Amino acid sequence: MSAYAFPPAVEALITQFAKLPGVGRKSAVRLAFCVLGWPDGQAEAFAGAVLDAKHGIGLCPVCHNLTDQSPCALCAEERRDHALICVVAEPRDVAAIERTREFTGVYHVLHGVISPSAAKSPDELTISDLIRRVDAGGVREVILATNPDTEGDTTALYIARLLRPFGVTVTRLAYGMPIGGHLEFTDEITLLRALEGRRTI
């Protein structure tokens, strides 16, 4: 007797969910059947939200954060300290730091970290655009807020070396954050202390 197979349309939906980070086959099956149990209106709203986000969201030409305007709201805010740039790996890290409600500078999103294992080179990140921002003048300090793990540290040291000739202060988040931790999962108090205790590198 052959193994039971889901109808092709269901299998296709499972396959798409399984492409999401951290979602294995069993979780993908649960998600697919959850969606299949929704009323048509809810399923259409879900699909519409995905398409709206995909088509309506781009990257800020200044900081490379996700945005629906140009420049993004953070870069456009005059009250922020534009001489203080916080460099993060991913857009979700901006949201993590913003939750502290204490950081008043602006951001630069790298969209990844240097990772030989994932074949991610410096050229695939937005490092060159960061260097251009600093070279344009008016920057006092660059905070390297990549995650405190091997790849995050490697990326931070690489950027610090590139920034050295520009004479700006380059700091790293203090290790109030756990080694190997990730900004998006770090509580606001720990992040705030890491920001306050940042050190020059």
N, C-alpha and C positions, 0 to 999 in steps of 0.2 A: 504494500500500500504506500503510495507516495505521500510525502509530508504535505500538510495543509499549507496553502499559500494564500495570502491576502489578495483581494482584487488589485489589479495593477494601479488604479488610482490611489488606493489606500497605501500600497507599498511605496508609491512615489512620494506621498506626504510624509511617511515615516522616514524615508531617505533624506528629505529636506530637513526635518527636525534633527536628525542624527548628525547633520553638518554643523550644528551649533556647538560652541565650545562646552565641554563638560557633559554633553548629552550622549549617552550610549544608546544601544539598540532598544533596551527595555524602556528607558525613559522616553525615547522617541515614539515607541508604540503607545505609551500612556498619553503623551501629548497629542498624538494624532487622533486617538479615539476620543479624547476630551473635545478637540475641535469638531470632530464629526458629530458629537452630541449637542453642539450648540444650535440654537435657532438660526435660520438663514441670515437674519439681520445682524446677529452678533458675529457670525463668521465673515460676513461682508465688511463689517466695521473693522475687524481684525486685519483682514487683507488690505483694506483701504488705508489703515494706519501704517502698515509696512510700506506700501507704495508711496504714501504722502511723505513719510520720513525719508525714503530713498530718493525721491525726486525733489523734495523741498529743502533738504539740508545739504549744505556744502561746507567748505573749509574757509575759515577766515584768512584773507590774504596776508594778514599781519602775523597772527599767532598760530594759525593752523588748527584752532579749535573748531568743533562743529558749530554751525550757525545757520540762521535763516536770514541774516542780513550781512552787509559788507560795509565796514568791518564789523566784527561781532560786538555784542553789547558791552563786553568787558573792555575791549580795546577802545571803544567809542566813549567810555565813561571818563569825563575830564577830571573827576575828583580822585581817580586812582593815581598811584605813584608810578608813572611810566618810566621812571629811571630805575625801577626795581622789577626785574624779570625772574619769574619762577619757571624753571624748565621741568616739564613732566613728560612721562612716556606716552600716556594715552589721554584722550579727552575725559574719561571717567575720573582721572586723577585731579583734574581741575575742579570737578564737583566735590571731591573729597576735601580738598583744601578750602574751598569756598564754604563748606559746612562749619569751619572754625569761626567764621565771621570776623576774623582778625587780620587776615592778609589783605593789604590794600594796594598791592602792586598789580602787575599784569603777568601774562603767561606766555609760554612758548611750548607747543605740543610737538614732540618728536615723532609720534606715531610708531613707537617701538623702541627697542634698545639694540645695541650691537650684540649679536648672538651668532657665533660661529656654528653652533649646533643647528640653528634654524636658517643658516645661510643668510643672515641679516647683516649687511655691511653698513658702514657709516653713510655711504652714498644713497642708501635707500631711506634714510631718515631726513628730517628737515634741519640738520645741523648747519648746512651752508647758509640757510636763510637766517638762522640765529646769529651767525657770525656777521652777516650783512647788517642785521639790526644793531648789533653792538658797534660795528664799524661806522655806522651812520652818526654815532655820537649821542650824548644825552643819557647814557646808561651808567648808573652808579654801581649797581650790584646785580650779579646773576646768581640765583639760588638753584643748585642742582638737586632736584627733588625726585630723582629716579629711585626705584625701590632698593632697599638695602640688601641686595643679593649680588651674586657674582656678576651677572650681566649688567645690573644697574650700576654697580661700582665701576665696572669697566667703561661703561658709557660716560659716567660722570668724570672719570679721570681723563678720558680722551677729549671731552669738551673743555675741561679745565686747561689742558695743555694748549688747545687751540686759542683759548681766550687770553692766555698769559700775556702776549705782546700788546694787548689793548689797554692794559693798566686798570681794568675794572676789578672790583672785589668779587671773588668767586667763592661761594660758600656751599656747604653740603648740609643737608638736614642732620640734626643731632641724632644719636642712636638711642633716643627714647623709644624709637620704633624698634620692634623685634627684628633680629637678623632674619632675612628671608621673608619678611612680611611684605604686604602690599598696601599701598596708600588707600585704595578703595575700600578695604576692609578694616582700616584703622580708625579708632574712635576719635572724636573731635579733640578731646583733652590731650591725648598722646600726640596728635598731629600739631596742636598748638605749641606744646612743649618742644617738639622737634624743630618747629619753625623758630621759636625763640632762642633755642640753644644751638642753632646752626653754627658751623665752624668754617673758617677759611681753609681752602685746600690749594 
